[in-house]
């Protein structure tokens, strides 16, 4: 496989209820976060074979990401994003890189805003 890959599998707007945050009420009540996942991988074989085995199934990505995101409480969404990225890279060997964006639209900020969050990029090494 060459070093240049522009193929992607993505899931956008995955809604997950979790208890991440620094504030006490965030730990108690929780809130709905939205996740966007973009996986970089070589889809050459899948585009030719038309076989699920040659790609990464959306349902599997959602299951792995959901488990990693919800299994424990993080004070920072940065840490939750890192856990999701690590879990996906560990589970799917063909994924070369992943971008995890976490939207926290109900963040406790004394301001009017549409959205806040973090976006991280993790690449497989070696």
N, C-alpha and C positions, 0 to 999 in steps of 0.2 A: 504494500500500500504506500502510496506517495504521501508526502507531508501536507499536501494541499487538499483540504476537503471542504466542500461547500454544501454538502448534503445535510439535511436537518430533519429531525422529528420534533414536533412541538406540541405542548399542551398549554392552552391559555385560559386564564380565569378559573383555575381550580379552586373552589371555595372550601375552606377547611376551618372548623371551629377549634380554637386552641386557647391556651392560657398564658401566652408569652407576654412579657412586658415587665417594667420595673414597678409600676404602681400596684398597690394592694388589690384594688378592685379588679384589675386585669387578671390577677391570679385567681380571684374568686368567681367572677362572672364569665370571664373569657370574652372573646369576640371572633368574628368571622374575618379571616384573612383570605386574600386571593393570591394564588401562585401562578406564575408563568414559567414554564420550563422549556428550554431549547437545548436539544441534544445534537451535538455534531458527531456524525458517523458516516462511514462510507456505505451508501445505499446502491452501489453499482450492481451487486449481486441480486438484491431484492428487486431492482427495477427490471432485471432480466428474467428472474425465476418466477416472480409473482408468488413467492412463498413467504409466509409469516416467519418461518425460521431464519430468514435472511435479513430480518430487521428487528426492531424493538417494538413490542406491542404497546399501544397506548394504555391499555388496561393494566399491564404490568408496571409501567412507569408510574401511573397514578397510585397503584397499590404501594409501591416502594416509597414514593415521595410522601404519601399520606402517613404511612407508618412512622417514617423518620421525623416528620414535622410534628406529629401529635403524641409521640410516645413519652415525651418529657416536656417540662416547662423550661423555657429559656427566658432570661431577662432581656436579651437582645435578639431582634429578628435577624441580625447578622449571624448569630450563632445558629439559629434555626435554619437559615439558608445554607450555611456550611454543612450542617448535618444532612440536609436533603441532597446536596451535591455529592458528598462523600458516599452516601447510601446508593445513589444511582451509579456512580462510578464503580463501586464495589460489586454491585449486582450485575451490571451489564458491561462485560469486558470489551464489547465492540464500540462503546461510547468513548470518543476521544476527548470530548470537552462538554461541559454543561454550563449553561447560564441559568441561574435561579433568580427570579425577581419576586419579591414578596411585597405585596401592597397591604398597607395597614390603614384602611380608610377611616377607622374609628379610633385613631390614635388620640390620646388625651392631650390635645394642644388647644390652647386658648386662642384660636384663630379659625377663620373660615377657609377651608381648602378642599380640593377635590380628592387628593390622594397623597400619601407619603409612603415611603418604603425604601427598600434596598435592592440592589442588583449585584450579584457576584458571578464571576466567571472562574471555573476551575477546570484545569486541563490534566489529562492523564500524563504521568511522567514515566519515562522508561519504556 
